[in-house]
Amino acid sequence: MSELRYLDRARLDALDAAYFQRRRPYPWINPEGLLTDAGYAALLDALPDLPLFDQNFGVARKHGQQSHDRYALEYRPGLPLDAAWHEFVAELNGPVYTAFLQRMLGVRRVSLSCHWHYTPDGCSVSPHCDARRKLGSHIFYFNTEKDWDPSWGGETLILDSDHPPKPESAPRLEDFERVTPSVAIGNRSLLFARTDHSWHAVRAIHCPPQALRRVFILVIEPGGGPSWWRRLRGQGGY
C-alpha cells in the first residue's frame, strides 16, 4: 500500500527505540495514537461479532497458572470481517510496521500472528511471561469512554520484583513489589518485549454483564522461512 490508512507513520517514527529498550523491568511502552483517528474509528465500528469467537474458559495452563478466561478469535484472511480489519492486518504485515518492529526490538526479521480477546465480567489474566518463542507482543485496546468505565479494570499490568520469579512458575499479583497499570482506554496500545522477567497480568474485571474488555493482540516471533502472512495467503507453503 502506498498510503497508510490505519497506522500513523509519524507517530511510529517518533518512538525512541533506545528509550524503549532501556525500560525496566523490561522493554515496554504504552503510546497513544499509533492508529490514525479515522482508522481507529473504522476498526472500532467494525469489531468482529462475538459468535465468531471460541470460548476459552477453564483451560489449564502450564506451571499451574490460573486459567486465562476469555473469548478468543484467531485472525485468518477468510474470516467474514469488515474490509477494514483485513486492510489493517495487511498494513501490519507491510514494510512500515515491519521496520518499526525491527527498530524497536533490535532484530532483523519478524513474523506476526494476531488475534482478538474479548473478556467478560469476573475474568482475569494471571501473571505470566509468555512463551519463549516470542519476541514480544503489541496489544491494541478497543474500549472507549462510551462503552467502558476505567473503574471496571482491564489494564494490562507491568509487574516488577526485586527477586523476579522463574518464568516456569505461578506467582500471585501480591508477589510483586511494583505494579504499573497501562492506559487501556481509547486509541492506546502496549508494546513489550518478551524476557524471562516480562511478567504481566490483568486483574479480575468487574463490569456489567453486557460489557466486554476488547483487545487485538499481535504476537511477534522471529522471522525466517515463509512468513505467517504469506503462508495464510497461500504464497509460501508450510
Secondary structure, 3 states (H helix, E strand, C coil): CCCCCCECHHHHHHCCHHHHHHCCCCCEECCECCECHHHHHHHHHCCCCHHHCEEECCCCCHHHCCCCCEEEEECCCCCCCCHHHHHHHHHHCCHHHHHHHHHHHCCCCEEEEEEEEEECCCCCEEEECCCCCCCEEEEEECCCCCCCCHHHCCCCEEEECCCCCCCCCCCCHHHCCEEEECCCCCCEEEEEECCCCCCEEECCCCCCCCCCEEEEEEEEEECCCCCHHHHHCCCCCC
